[in-house]
Amino acid sequence: VEIDRYAFLTIMRSGLPMYWCPCFGEEYGTFWTFQQREVLDTAPLPVQNYFVFALTKRKGIDSITTLSAPLNSNKKTGKTFFQE
């Protein structure tokens, strides 16, 4: 909201099924800090793939195709990547 008030209003008025969850650091807040591995290791494969795609920003890979792609993990570095 602080960055672009008009973009926020446009999205909220778009009619898309969205929910606004204010970010507070209290008991019922929506701000959490965690290690990605703690959460994503048990997430469904498409969710893991989404985050790998979003965080690696590899060019030439279709975002929809990656949702069902197998993943490889490098145990030494902890890095996860798509099979070529």
N, CA, C and O atoms as CSV, one atom per row, in Angstrom:
chain,resi,resn,atom,element,x,y,z
A,1,VAL,N,N,0.833,-1.181,0.000
A,1,VAL,CA,C,0.000,0.000,0.000
A,1,VAL,C,C,0.877,1.243,0.000
A,1,VAL,O,O,0.579,2.214,-0.695
A,2,GLU,N,N,1.953,1.220,0.772
A,2,GLU,CA,C,2.820,2.394,0.851
A,2,GLU,C,C,3.527,2.677,-0.464
A,2,GLU,O,O,3.808,3.835,-0.774
A,3,ILE,N,N,3.819,1.644,-1.243
A,3,ILE,CA,C,4.583,1.839,-2.476
A,3,ILE,C,C,3.713,2.422,-3.579
A,3,ILE,O,O,4.111,3.391,-4.227
A,4,ASP,N,N,2.528,1.850,-3.805
A,4,ASP,CA,C,1.662,2.318,-4.885
A,4,ASP,C,C,0.198,2.188,-4.459
A,4,ASP,O,O,-0.433,1.152,-4.669
A,5,ARG,N,N,-0.312,3.227,-3.875
A,5,ARG,CA,C,-1.678,3.234,-3.353
A,5,ARG,C,C,-2.705,2.936,-4.444
A,5,ARG,O,O,-3.668,2.208,-4.202
A,6,TYR,N,N,-2.510,3.491,-5.644
A,6,TYR,CA,C,-3.485,3.311,-6.719
A,6,TYR,C,C,-3.465,1.887,-7.271
A,6,TYR,O,O,-4.512,1.354,-7.639
A,7,ALA,N,N,-2.310,1.280,-7.330
A,7,ALA,CA,C,-2.229,-0.123,-7.752
A,7,ALA,C,C,-2.962,-1.003,-6.746
A,7,ALA,O,O,-3.692,-1.914,-7.136
A,8,PHE,N,N,-2.774,-0.740,-5.463
A,8,PHE,CA,C,-3.460,-1.495,-4.418
A,8,PHE,C,C,-4.971,-1.360,-4.570
A,8,PHE,O,O,-5.688,-2.360,-4.530
A,9,LEU,N,N,-5.457,-0.144,-4.740
A,9,LEU,CA,C,-6.897,0.073,-4.893
A,9,LEU,C,C,-7.439,-0.615,-6.138
A,9,LEU,O,O,-8.526,-1.192,-6.106
A,10,THR,N,N,-6.690,-0.558,-7.231
A,10,THR,CA,C,-7.118,-1.201,-8.470
A,10,THR,C,C,-7.254,-2.706,-8.284
A,10,THR,O,O,-8.234,-3.306,-8.726
A,11,ILE,N,N,-6.283,-3.305,-7.638
A,11,ILE,CA,C,-6.334,-4.753,-7.400
A,11,ILE,C,C,-7.498,-5.101,-6.476
A,11,ILE,O,O,-8.225,-6.059,-6.737
A,12,MET,N,N,-7.679,-4.350,-5.417
A,12,MET,CA,C,-8.741,-4.654,-4.458
A,12,MET,C,C,-10.133,-4.448,-5.055
A,12,MET,O,O,-11.088,-5.099,-4.631
A,13,ARG,N,N,-10.255,-3.557,-6.026
A,13,ARG,CA,C,-11.550,-3.301,-6.674
A,13,ARG,C,C,-11.758,-4.155,-7.925
A,13,ARG,O,O,-12.787,-4.027,-8.588
A,14,SER,N,N,-10.814,-5.009,-8.253
A,14,SER,CA,C,-10.857,-5.772,-9.505
A,14,SER,C,C,-11.913,-6.870,-9.523
A,14,SER,O,O,-12.284,-7.343,-10.597
A,15,GLY,N,N,-12.400,-7.279,-8.373
A,15,GLY,CA,C,-13.366,-8.369,-8.335
A,15,GLY,C,C,-12.716,-9.741,-8.254
A,15,GLY,O,O,-13.412,-10.755,-8.210
A,16,LEU,N,N,-11.391,-9.782,-8.236
A,16,LEU,CA,C,-10.687,-11.053,-8.086
A,16,LEU,C,C,-10.890,-11.584,-6.669
A,16,LEU,O,O,-11.073,-10.801,-5.737
A,17,PRO,N,N,-10.861,-12.904,-6.498
A,17,PRO,CA,C,-11.057,-13.463,-5.154
A,17,PRO,C,C,-9.820,-13.264,-4.283
A,17,PRO,O,O,-8.997,-14.167,-4.137
A,18,MET,N,N,-9.702,-12.078,-3.711
A,18,MET,CA,C,-8.535,-11.740,-2.900
A,18,MET,C,C,-8.978,-11.346,-1.502
A,18,MET,O,O,-10.092,-10.869,-1.284
A,19,TYR,N,N,-8.078,-11.559,-0.575
A,19,TYR,CA,C,-8.320,-11.172,0.810
A,19,TYR,C,C,-7.151,-10.310,1.269
A,19,TYR,O,O,-5.991,-10.632,1.012
A,20,TRP,N,N,-7.463,-9.234,1.936
A,20,TRP,CA,C,-6.417,-8.381,2.478
A,20,TRP,C,C,-6.161,-8.812,3.904
A,20,TRP,O,O,-7.073,-8.840,4.730
A,21,CYS,N,N,-4.937,-9.143,4.184
A,21,CYS,CA,C,-4.534,-9.549,5.531
A,21,CYS,C,C,-3.472,-8.575,6.004
A,21,CYS,O,O,-2.325,-8.650,5.563
A,22,PRO,N,N,-3.832,-7.663,6.894
A,22,PRO,CA,C,-2.848,-6.685,7.348
A,22,PRO,C,C,-1.661,-7.361,8.027
A,22,PRO,O,O,-1.808,-8.393,8.682
A,23,CYS,N,N,-0.523,-6.782,7.864
A,23,CYS,CA,C,0.714,-7.358,8.386
A,23,CYS,C,C,1.022,-6.752,9.750
A,23,CYS,O,O,1.489,-5.617,9.845
A,24,PHE,N,N,0.759,-7.507,10.785
A,24,PHE,CA,C,1.066,-7.081,12.143
A,24,PHE,C,C,2.002,-8.100,12.763
A,24,PHE,O,O,1.993,-9.267,12.372
A,25,GLY,N,N,2.791,-7.683,13.704
A,25,GLY,CA,C,3.718,-8.588,14.362
A,25,GLY,C,C,3.187,-9.158,15.657
A,25,GLY,O,O,3.967,-9.587,16.508
A,26,GLU,N,N,1.891,-9.171,15.822
A,26,GLU,CA,C,1.299,-9.646,17.069
A,26,GLU,C,C,0.760,-11.064,16.906
A,26,GLU,O,O,1.009,-11.720,15.895
A,27,GLU,N,N,0.029,-11.521,17.897
A,27,GLU,CA,C,-0.440,-12.912,17.942
A,27,GLU,C,C,-1.212,-13.337,16.687
A,27,GLU,O,O,-1.004,-14.444,16.191
A,28,TYR,N,N,-2.079,-12.498,16.175
A,28,TYR,CA,C,-2.900,-12.871,15.024
A,28,TYR,C,C,-2.429,-12.210,13.736
A,28,TYR,O,O,-3.219,-12.040,12.807
A,29,GLY,N,N,-1.187,-11.845,13.667
A,29,GLY,CA,C,-0.644,-11.158,12.511
A,29,GLY,C,C,-0.408,-12.066,11.320
A,29,GLY,O,O,-0.490,-13.290,11.421
A,30,THR,N,N,-0.118,-11.448,10.206
A,30,THR,CA,C,0.153,-12.190,8.975
A,30,THR,C,C,1.614,-12.063,8.564
A,30,THR,O,O,1.950,-12.313,7.407
A,31,PHE,N,N,2.471,-11.685,9.474
A,31,PHE,CA,C,3.902,-11.577,9.188
A,31,PHE,C,C,4.614,-12.701,9.923
A,31,PHE,O,O,4.556,-12.794,11.150
A,32,TRP,N,N,5.292,-13.559,9.154
A,32,TRP,CA,C,6.020,-14.674,9.753
A,32,TRP,C,C,7.421,-14.713,9.184
A,32,TRP,O,O,7.644,-14.336,8.033
A,33,THR,N,N,8.347,-15.161,9.974
A,33,THR,CA,C,9.685,-15.449,9.470
A,33,THR,C,C,9.950,-16.927,9.723
A,33,THR,O,O,9.620,-17.464,10.781
A,34,PHE,N,N,10.548,-17.565,8.737
A,34,PHE,CA,C,10.835,-18.990,8.833
A,34,PHE,C,C,11.879,-19.348,7.786
A,34,PHE,O,O,12.119,-18.592,6.846
A,35,GLN,N,N,12.487,-20.498,7.961
A,35,GLN,CA,C,13.396,-21.030,6.957
A,35,GLN,C,C,12.536,-21.673,5.876
A,35,GLN,O,O,11.658,-22.478,6.184
A,36,GLN,N,N,12.777,-21.328,4.614
A,36,GLN,CA,C,11.964,-21.866,3.523
A,36,GLN,C,C,11.935,-23.388,3.536
A,36,GLN,O,O,10.890,-23.990,3.289
A,37,ARG,N,N,13.066,-24.009,3.821
A,37,ARG,CA,C,13.127,-25.471,3.806
A,37,ARG,C,C,12.150,-26.079,4.816
A,37,ARG,O,O,11.571,-27.133,4.555
A,38,GLU,N,N,11.964,-25.422,5.967
A,38,GLU,CA,C,11.053,-25.940,6.990
A,38,GLU,C,C,9.621,-26.039,6.481
A,38,GLU,O,O,8.882,-26.942,6.875
A,39,VAL,N,N,9.229,-25.128,5.619
A,39,VAL,CA,C,7.859,-25.095,5.121
A,39,VAL,C,C,7.736,-25.816,3.780
A,39,VAL,O,O,6.797,-26.584,3.568
A,40,LEU,N,N,8.676,-25.570,2.887
A,40,LEU,CA,C,8.542,-26.088,1.529
A,40,LEU,C,C,8.871,-27.565,1.386
A,40,LEU,O,O,8.403,-28.197,0.439
A,41,ASP,N,N,9.656,-28.136,2.285
A,41,ASP,CA,C,9.989,-29.563,2.177
A,41,ASP,C,C,8.751,-30.447,2.218
A,41,ASP,O,O,8.736,-31.516,1.608
A,42,THR,N,N,7.721,-30.020,2.923
A,42,THR,CA,C,6.509,-30.832,3.033
A,42,THR,C,C,5.371,-30.307,2.162
A,42,THR,O,O,4.275,-30.866,2.175
A,43,ALA,N,N,5.619,-29.250,1.413
A,43,ALA,CA,C,4.594,-28.683,0.534
A,43,ALA,C,C,4.418,-29.574,-0.698
A,43,ALA,O,O,5.348,-30.286,-1.078
A,44,PRO,N,N,3.244,-29.544,-1.325
A,44,PRO,CA,C,3.046,-30.309,-2.558
A,44,PRO,C,C,4.046,-29.874,-3.630
A,44,PRO,O,O,4.481,-28.722,-3.650
A,45,LEU,N,N,4.404,-30.798,-4.515
A,45,LEU,CA,C,5.401,-30.529,-5.554
A,45,LEU,C,C,5.095,-29.268,-6.366
A,45,LEU,O,O,6.013,-28.481,-6.599
A,46,PRO,N,N,3.846,-29.032,-6.813
A,46,PRO,CA,C,3.596,-27.796,-7.568
A,46,PRO,C,C,3.921,-26.527,-6.778
A,46,PRO,O,O,4.378,-25.543,-7.359
A,47,VAL,N,N,3.695,-26.537,-5.478
A,47,VAL,CA,C,4.016,-25.370,-4.646
A,47,VAL,C,C,5.531,-25.202,-4.554
A,47,VAL,O,O,6.036,-24.085,-4.665
A,48,GLN,N,N,6.256,-26.295,-4.353
A,48,GLN,CA,C,7.721,-26.238,-4.331
A,48,GLN,C,C,8.237,-25.703,-5.663
A,48,GLN,O,O,9.114,-24.841,-5.701
A,49,ASN,N,N,7.681,-26.226,-6.752
A,49,ASN,CA,C,8.117,-25.795,-8.082
A,49,ASN,C,C,7.869,-24.313,-8.305
A,49,ASN,O,O,8.697,-23.626,-8.904
A,50,TYR,N,N,6.731,-23.815,-7.826
A,50,TYR,CA,C,6.440,-22.394,-7.982
A,50,TYR,C,C,7.525,-21.547,-7.326
A,50,TYR,O,O,8.016,-20.589,-7.924
A,51,PHE,N,N,7.898,-21.899,-6.103
A,51,PHE,CA,C,8.901,-21.113,-5.392
A,51,PHE,C,C,10.287,-21.252,-6.018
A,51,PHE,O,O,11.033,-20.276,-6.085
A,52,VAL,N,N,10.638,-22.448,-6.476
A,52,VAL,CA,C,11.928,-22.616,-7.160
A,52,VAL,C,C,11.946,-21.751,-8.411
A,52,VAL,O,O,12.932,-21.063,-8.675
A,53,PHE,N,N,10.869,-21.780,-9.182
A,53,PHE,CA,C,10.787,-20.964,-10.395
A,53,PHE,C,C,10.883,-19.477,-10.055
A,53,PHE,O,O,11.642,-18.743,-10.687
A,54,ALA,N,N,10.124,-19.039,-9.067
A,54,ALA,CA,C,10.090,-17.619,-8.711
A,54,ALA,C,C,11.421,-17.132,-8.156
A,54,ALA,O,O,11.833,-16.005,-8.432
A,55,LEU,N,N,12.093,-17.968,-7.381
A,55,LEU,CA,C,13.331,-17.532,-6.729
A,55,LEU,C,C,14.569,-17.684,-7.603
A,55,LEU,O,O,15.540,-16.951,-7.417
A,56,THR,N,N,14.557,-18.618,-8.551
A,56,THR,CA,C,15.739,-18.789,-9.400
A,56,THR,C,C,15.686,-17.912,-10.639
A,56,THR,O,O,16.727,-17.576,-11.202
A,57,LYS,N,N,14.498,-17.541,-11.068
A,57,LYS,CA,C,14.311,-16.650,-12.224
A,57,LYS,C,C,15.073,-17.132,-13.455
A,57,LYS,O,O,15.667,-16.335,-14.181
A,58,ARG,N,N,15.049,-18.445,-13.683
A,58,ARG,CA,C,15.749,-18.992,-14.850
A,58,ARG,C,C,15.016,-18.624,-16.118
A,58,ARG,O,O,13.792,-18.731,-16.192
A,59,LYS,N,N,15.751,-18.200,-17.098
A,59,LYS,CA,C,15.171,-17.797,-18.377
A,59,LYS,C,C,14.928,-19.029,-19.243
A,59,LYS,O,O,15.633,-20.032,-19.121
A,60,GLY,N,N,13.931,-18.947,-20.115
A,60,GLY,CA,C,13.655,-20.019,-21.049
A,60,GLY,C,C,12.865,-21.172,-20.465
A,60,GLY,O,O,12.705,-22.202,-21.120
A,61,ILE,N,N,12.366,-21.022,-19.242
A,61,ILE,CA,C,11.566,-22.073,-18.624
A,61,ILE,C,C,10.140,-21.552,-18.485
A,61,ILE,O,O,9.912,-20.464,-17.956
A,62,ASP,N,N,9.193,-22.338,-18.965
A,62,ASP,CA,C,7.788,-21.965,-18.907
A,62,ASP,C,C,7.262,-22.143,-17.484
A,62,ASP,O,O,7.423,-23.209,-16.890
A,63,SER,N,N,6.645,-21.117,-16.943
A,63,SER,CA,C,6.194,-21.164,-15.547
A,63,SER,C,C,5.125,-22.224,-15.312
A,63,SER,O,O,5.106,-22.839,-14.246
A,64,ILE,N,N,4.248,-22.453,-16.261
A,64,ILE,CA,C,3.188,-23.452,-16.091
A,64,ILE,C,C,3.761,-24.859,-16.167
A,64,ILE,O,O,3.379,-25.727,-15.383
A,65,THR,N,N,4.671,-25.091,-17.101
A,65,THR,CA,C,5.294,-26.405,-17.245
A,65,THR,C,C,6.058,-26.787,-15.986
A,65,THR,O,O,6.089,-27.961,-15.616
A,66,THR,N,N,6.667,-25.825,-15.332
A,66,THR,CA,C,7.480,-26.127,-14.149
A,66,THR,C,C,6.659,-26.647,-12.974
A,66,THR,O,O,7.207,-27.298,-12.084
A,67,LEU,N,N,5.364,-26.375,-12.956
A,67,LEU,CA,C,4.549,-26.815,-11.820
A,67,LEU,C,C,4.557,-28.329,-11.651
A,67,LEU,O,O,4.429,-28.833,-10.535
A,68,SER,N,N,4.708,-29.062,-12.767
A,68,SER,CA,C,4.714,-30.525,-12.672
A,68,SER,C,C,6.082,-31.126,-12.964
A,68,SER,O,O,6.203,-32.344,-13.089
A,69,ALA,N,N,7.109,-30.299,-13.073
A,69,ALA,CA,C,8.455,-30.795,-13.379
A,69,ALA,C,C,9.074,-31.467,-12.161
A,69,ALA,O,O,8.824,-31.052,-11.029
A,70,PRO,N,N,9.891,-32.519,-12.386
A,70,PRO,CA,C,10.609,-33.116,-11.255
A,70,PRO,C,C,11.690,-32.163,-10.753
A,70,PRO,O,O,12.211,-31.351,-11.517
A,71,LEU,N,N,12.022,-32.261,-9.485
A,71,LEU,CA,C,13.058,-31.421,-8.888
A,71,LEU,C,C,14.266,-32.261,-8.526
A,71,LEU,O,O,14.137,-33.439,-8.193
A,72,ASN,N,N,15.437,-31.654,-8.592
A,72,ASN,CA,C,16.673,-32.251,-8.081
A,72,ASN,C,C,17.131,-31.401,-6.912
A,72,ASN,O,O,16.976,-30.180,-6.940
A,73,SER,N,N,17.684,-32.012,-5.903
A,73,SER,CA,C,18.245,-31.270,-4.776
A,73,SER,C,C,19.710,-31.614,-4.641
A,73,SER,O,O,20.095,-32.782,-4.712
A,74,ASN,N,N,20.525,-30.595,-4.446
A,74,ASN,CA,C,21.937,-30.797,-4.188
A,74,ASN,C,C,22.101,-30.790,-2.676
A,74,ASN,O,O,22.012,-29.736,-2.047
A,75,LYS,N,N,22.338,-31.953,-2.090
A,75,LYS,CA,C,22.411,-32.071,-0.626
A,75,LYS,C,C,23.562,-31.261,-0.034
A,75,LYS,O,O,23.468,-30.798,1.102
A,76,LYS,N,N,24.658,-31.082,-0.797
A,76,LYS,CA,C,25.810,-30.338,-0.271
A,76,LYS,C,C,25.515,-28.849,-0.154
A,76,LYS,O,O,25.838,-28.220,0.854
A,77,THR,N,N,24.896,-28.288,-1.195
A,77,THR,CA,C,24.653,-26.847,-1.195
A,77,THR,C,C,23.267,-26.490,-0.686
A,77,THR,O,O,23.018,-25.345,-0.308
A,78,GLY,N,N,22.363,-27.467,-0.674
A,78,GLY,CA,C,20.993,-27.182,-0.274
A,78,GLY,C,C,20.180,-26.547,-1.379
A,78,GLY,O,O,19.021,-26.191,-1.166
A,79,LYS,N,N,20.767,-26.398,-2.564
A,79,LYS,CA,C,20.062,-25.766,-3.670
A,79,LYS,C,C,19.173,-26.783,-4.371
A,79,LYS,O,O,19.535,-27.950,-4.525
A,80,THR,N,N,18.014,-26.322,-4.786
A,80,THR,CA,C,17.075,-27.151,-5.528
A,80,THR,C,C,16.932,-26.552,-6.912
A,80,THR,O,O,16.912,-25.331,-7.070
A,81,PHE,N,N,16.834,-27.411,-7.911
A,81,PHE,CA,C,16.734,-26.931,-9.277
A,81,PHE,C,C,15.918,-27.908,-10.096
A,81,PHE,O,O,15.698,-29.045,-9.679
A,82,PHE,N,N,15.469,-27.467,-11.265
A,82,PHE,CA,C,14.701,-28.312,-12.163
A,82,PHE,C,C,15.626,-29.246,-12.914
A,82,PHE,O,O,16.753,-28.886,-13.254
A,83,GLN,N,N,15.136,-30.456,-13.169
A,83,GLN,CA,C,15.904,-31.375,-14.002
A,83,GLN,C,C,15.933,-30.815,-15.410
A,83,GLN,O,O,14.934,-30.298,-15.909
A,84,GLU,N,N,17.069,-30.922,-16.034
A,84,GLU,CA,C,17.213,-30.440,-17.415
A,84,GLU,C,C,16.717,-31.498,-18.368
A,84,GLU,O,O,16.747,-31.299,-19.582
